[in-house]
C-alpha cells in the first residue's frame, strides 16, 4: 500500500507545480499587458515636446518631471523594448489621457506628431508676427524676427525689406512644430504664391499695381475700415486719389508714422512728422504695409466699388462707417460734424 501512495503524492505536487507555473505565467502576461497596453498617459499635459538634438535621457526626464505617464519606469521599459532610444524624432506629440505606453512610444518612435495649426490675423507689426511664430514653433521669436527683417532674404523672395511683410497672407496653415524658421518662411512663401492666382494677378495689373502695392493699399483700407462691407468703397476712394495724383492723406498711415497706436484723434502736430509713411506729406503709397491686411481687404482693393468719391470722414454717430464726398465743400461739412461729435465726447487726442 505504501508503494501506491508515492505516485499519487508525486502527481499532487506536479499538479500544484503546474498551477503555480500557470499562475506565474498569467501574472507575467497580465503585467506585460498592463505595461504595454494598459492605461498609462495622464491628463497632466496636452502635448509632449521633443526638441531637436534631444537624447533619450532628455525625453525620459521630461516624461518624469511633466508627469506624462503614471509610471515612468514602465514607460522606460517599453521604450527600450521598442528600441526608441535609438530613434528619437523631434516634434509636438498629442497626448490622450488613457493612451497606453505602446501607442505613445510608437508615435514617438515613428515621428507621428500633430502639426501646429498656425492661424494669424489682425497682426499689426513684424515683431508681433515674430512673437506669434515664436509661440507656436520650437524656434524663438528672435530667430523669426531676424529672418523677417533680413533684407537679403526679402530680395531672394522678390521683395524689399520694406514690403517683405506683404508676403505673409493671414490664414490658417498646418506646419510641424519643429520646422526650422527658414523652412517656415519658405512654406509661407509657397502659400503666398498660391494666393496670388492668375485671376488676382490680372486684377492687380488692371489697376496698374503690383501684388505688393495691392497689399500696401489693403493695409490702409484695413486701418480705415471697421466694417468689411465698407472696404470696397474705401478702396475705390484711395484708387481715385492715386489716379488723380493726390496725396492719400490716410490717418492710419500718420498713426503708423508716429508709432503711437493710442492716437484716437489725428491732430496737426501729428501731420508734421517727416516719415515716408506719412501720406499727408509723401505722395503715393508708403514703402510698406502699415499692418498685415486680411484677405477681405486685399480682395476689396482688387474689386473696388466704382464711384467718384475722393474724400471721406468718419460719421458722427460713431457707427464705424464713413461719410463720402466728391468735393472739399461737402467734405468740410462732414468733417465739422465729426469734430463736433469728438468734442462732445471730450476726445482730444
C-alpha positions in Angstrom: 0.0 0.0 0.0 2.8 2.4 0.7 4.1 2.0 -2.8 0.7 3.2 -4.2 0.8 6.4 -2.2 4.1 7.6 -3.6 2.9 8.1 -7.2 -0.2 9.9 -6.0 1.8 12.2 -3.9 4.0 12.9 -6.9 1.1 13.7 -9.1 -0.3 16.0 -6.4 2.9 18.0 -6.3 3.1 18.0 -10.1 -0.4 19.5 -10.2 0.5 22.1 -7.6 3.6 23.0 -9.6 1.7 23.3 -12.8 -0.9 25.6 -11.1 2.0 27.7 -9.7 3.5 27.9 -13.2 0.2 28.8 -14.7 -0.4 31.5 -12.1 3.0 32.9 -12.6 2.6 32.9 -16.4 -0.8 34.5 -16.0 0.6 37.2 -13.8 3.5 37.8 -16.2 1.1 38.0 -19.1 -1.2 40.4 -17.2 1.7 42.5 -16.1 3.1 42.7 -19.6 -0.4 43.6 -20.9 -0.6 46.4 -18.3 2.9 47.7 -19.0 2.4 47.7 -22.8 -1.4 48.1 -23.3 -2.8 49.3 -20.1 -3.9 52.9 -19.5 -0.7 55.0 -18.9 -0.8 58.6 -20.1 -2.2 61.1 -17.6 -4.1 64.3 -18.2 -1.3 66.5 -16.8 -0.1 67.8 -20.2 -1.8 68.1 -23.6 1.4 67.6 -25.5 4.9 66.1 -25.2 7.6 68.2 -26.8 10.7 66.5 -28.1 13.3 69.1 -29.1 15.8 68.8 -31.9 19.0 67.2 -30.6 17.2 65.8 -27.5 18.7 62.5 -26.2 16.6 59.7 -24.8 17.6 60.8 -21.3 16.2 64.3 -22.1 12.8 62.8 -23.2 12.7 60.4 -20.2 13.4 63.3 -17.9 10.6 65.4 -19.4 8.2 62.4 -19.1 9.0 62.2 -15.4 9.0 65.9 -14.5 5.9 66.7 -16.5 4.1 63.7 -15.2 3.3 62.5 -18.7 2.6 58.9 -17.6 1.5 57.1 -14.4 4.7 55.0 -14.1 7.9 56.3 -15.8 9.7 53.1 -15.1 7.1 51.2 -17.2 7.4 53.8 -19.9 11.2 53.3 -19.8 10.9 49.5 -20.1 8.6 49.8 -23.1 10.7 52.4 -24.8 13.8 50.3 -24.5 11.9 47.2 -25.6 10.8 49.0 -28.7 14.3 50.5 -29.4 13.1 54.0 -29.0 16.4 55.4 -27.5 18.0 54.6 -30.9 15.4 56.6 -32.9 14.5 59.9 -31.3 12.3 62.1 -33.5 11.7 65.7 -32.5 8.2 67.1 -32.6 5.0 68.1 -30.8 3.1 64.9 -29.8 -0.5 64.9 -28.9 -1.3 63.1 -25.6 -4.6 61.5 -25.0 -5.4 60.6 -21.4 -5.5 56.8 -21.0 -3.2 56.2 -24.0 -1.0 53.1 -23.5 2.8 53.1 -23.5 2.9 51.0 -26.7 1.0 53.6 -28.6 2.8 56.6 -27.1 6.3 55.1 -27.8 5.1 54.0 -31.3 4.1 57.6 -32.0 7.4 59.0 -30.7 9.5 56.4 -32.5 7.6 56.9 -35.8 7.6 60.7 -35.6 3.8 60.8 -35.7 3.5 64.3 -34.4 0.5 66.6 -34.6 1.0 69.7 -36.9 0.7 73.2 -35.5 -2.5 74.9 -36.7 -0.9 78.3 -37.4 -3.5 81.0 -37.6 -2.7 84.6 -37.8 -5.0 87.6 -38.3 -5.2 91.2 -37.1 -1.4 91.4 -36.7 0.0 94.9 -36.8 3.7 94.8 -36.9 6.6 92.5 -37.9 7.6 92.0 -34.3 4.0 90.8 -33.5 4.3 88.2 -36.2 7.7 87.1 -34.9 6.2 86.7 -31.4 3.4 84.6 -32.7 5.7 82.3 -34.6 8.0 82.0 -31.6 5.0 81.0 -29.5 3.9 78.3 -32.0 7.2 76.7 -33.0 10.4 75.3 -31.4 12.5 78.3 -32.5 12.1 81.5 -30.6 10.8 84.9 -31.8 14.3 86.3 -32.1 15.1 83.8 -34.8 12.0 84.6 -36.7 12.5 88.3 -36.3 16.0 88.1 -37.8 14.6 86.4 -40.9 11.5 88.7 -41.3 13.9 91.7 -41.1 16.6 90.2 -43.3 17.0 92.4 -46.4 18.9 89.7 -48.4 16.2 87.1 -47.7 13.5 89.6 -48.7 15.2 90.2 -52.0 15.7 86.4 -52.5 11.9 86.1 -52.5 11.4 89.1 -54.7 10.6 91.8 -52.1 12.2 94.7 -50.5 12.9 94.9 -46.8 10.0 97.4 -46.5 7.4 95.4 -48.3 8.5 91.9 -47.3 5.7 91.9 -44.8 3.2 91.7 -47.6 4.3 88.1 -48.3 2.5 86.9 -45.2 -1.1 86.2 -46.0 -3.3 85.8 -42.9 -4.9 82.4 -42.9 -4.7 79.0 -41.1 -1.7 76.8 -42.0 -0.6 73.4 -40.7 3.1 73.2 -40.1 5.1 70.9 -37.9 6.3 72.4 -34.6 10.0 71.6 -35.1 10.1 73.1 -38.6 13.1 75.4 -38.8 12.4 79.2 -39.2 13.8 79.3 -42.7 11.5 76.5 -43.8 8.5 78.1 -42.1 9.2 81.3 -44.2 9.7 79.1 -47.3 6.3 77.5 -46.7 4.6 80.8 -46.2 6.1 82.0 -49.5 4.6 78.9 -51.2 1.2 79.9 -49.7 1.7 83.5 -50.9 2.2 82.2 -54.5 -0.9 80.0 -54.2 -2.9 83.0 -53.0 -1.9 85.2 -56.0 -3.8 83.3 -58.6 -3.8 84.3 -62.2 -7.2 86.0 -61.7 -5.9 88.1 -58.8 -2.7 89.0 -60.7 -4.8 90.1 -63.7 -6.9 92.3 -61.5 -3.8 93.9 -59.9 -2.4 94.5 -63.4 -5.6 96.2 -64.4 -5.2 98.6 -61.5 -1.6 99.2 -62.5 -0.5 97.9 -59.1 1.9 95.1 -58.2 0.7 92.5 -55.7 2.9 94.2 -53.0 1.3 97.5 -53.8 -2.2 96.0 -53.6 -1.4 94.7 -50.1 0.1 98.0 -49.0 -3.1 99.8 -50.1 -5.2 97.0 -48.5 -3.4 97.7 -45.2 -4.5 101.3 -45.3 -8.1 100.1 -46.1 -7.9 97.8 -43.2 -6.7 100.7 -41.0 -9.7 102.8 -42.0 -12.5 100.3 -42.1 -14.3 98.9 -39.1 -16.7 97.1 -41.3 -15.8 94.6 -44.0 -18.7 95.7 -46.2 -17.3 99.2 -46.5 -13.9 98.1 -47.6 -14.6 98.2 -51.4 -15.9 101.8 -51.0 -12.8 102.9 -49.2 -10.5 101.1 -51.6 -12.3 102.8 -54.6 -11.7 106.2 -52.9 -8.0 105.7 -52.5 -7.6 104.4 -56.0 -9.4 107.5 -57.2 -6.9 109.7 -55.4 -3.9 107.7 -56.7 -5.2 108.1 -60.3 -5.6 111.9 -59.8 -2.1 112.1 -58.3 -3.4 113.4 -55.0 -1.9 112.8 -51.6 -3.7 109.8 -50.0 -3.9 111.7 -46.6 -4.8 108.5 -44.8 -4.9 108.9 -41.0 -3.8 105.3 -40.2 -0.5 106.0 -42.0 0.1 109.0 -39.8 -0.5 107.0 -36.7 1.9 104.4 -38.0 4.5 107.0 -38.9 4.2 108.5 -35.4 4.5 105.0 -33.9 1.7 105.8 -31.5 -1.2 103.5 -31.8 -3.0 105.1 -28.9 -3.9 108.1 -31.1 -7.7 108.4 -31.4 -7.8 111.9 -33.0 -5.2 112.8 -35.5 -4.1 116.4 -34.9 -2.0 118.9 -37.0 1.1 118.1 -34.8 0.9 114.5 -35.9 0.8 115.5 -39.6 4.2 117.3 -39.5 6.3 114.2 -39.0 8.8 113.7 -41.8 8.3 110.0 -42.5 7.7 108.2 -45.8 4.7 106.5 -44.2 3.1 109.9 -43.6 0.8 110.2 -46.6 -0.1 113.8 -45.8 3.5 114.7 -46.8 4.5 111.9 -49.2 2.6 111.3 -52.4 1.6 107.8 -53.5 1.7 104.6 -51.5 4.0 104.2 -48.5 7.0 101.9 -48.9 5.4 99.1 -47.0 2.2 98.0 -45.3 1.1 99.6 -42.0 -0.4 96.3 -40.8 -1.0 92.8 -42.1 -4.1 93.2 -44.2 -6.7 90.4 -44.2 -7.7 88.7 -47.4 -11.0 90.5 -47.4 -9.1 93.9 -47.6 -6.8 92.6 -50.4 -9.9 91.4 -52.3 -11.6 94.8 -51.7 -8.7 96.6 -53.4 -8.8 94.1 -56.3 -12.6 94.5 -56.5 -13.2 98.2 -55.6 -16.5 100.0 -55.7 -16.8 102.3 -58.7 -17.6 105.8 -57.7 -16.2 109.4 -57.9 -15.6 110.0 -54.2 -12.2 111.4 -53.2 -12.9 112.4 -49.6 -14.2 110.6 -46.6 -14.7 111.3 -42.9 -16.0 109.1 -40.0 -19.6 109.5 -39.4 -20.6 111.5 -36.3 -22.8 108.6 -35.0 -19.6 106.6 -34.2 -21.1 103.7 -36.2 -17.7 103.0 -37.7 -19.0 103.9 -41.2 -17.9 106.9 -43.2 -19.5 109.8 -45.0 -18.1 110.2 -48.5 -17.8 113.3 -50.7 -16.7 114.3 -54.2 -15.6 117.8 -53.3 -14.0 119.8 -50.5 -17.1 121.7 -49.5 -19.1 118.5 -48.8 -16.1 117.0 -47.0 -15.7 120.0 -44.7 -19.4 119.8 -43.7 -18.9 116.1 -42.8 -15.6 116.8 -41.0 -17.2 119.5 -38.9 -20.0 117.1 -37.8 -17.4 114.5 -36.7 -15.1 117.0 -35.0 -18.2 118.4 -33.0 -19.0 114.8 -32.0 -15.4 114.3 -30.8 -15.5 117.5 -28.8 -18.8 116.4 -27.2 -17.2 113.2 -26.1 -14.1 115.1 -24.9 -11.9 113.1 -27.2 -8.9 115.4 -27.6 -6.1 113.1 -28.7 
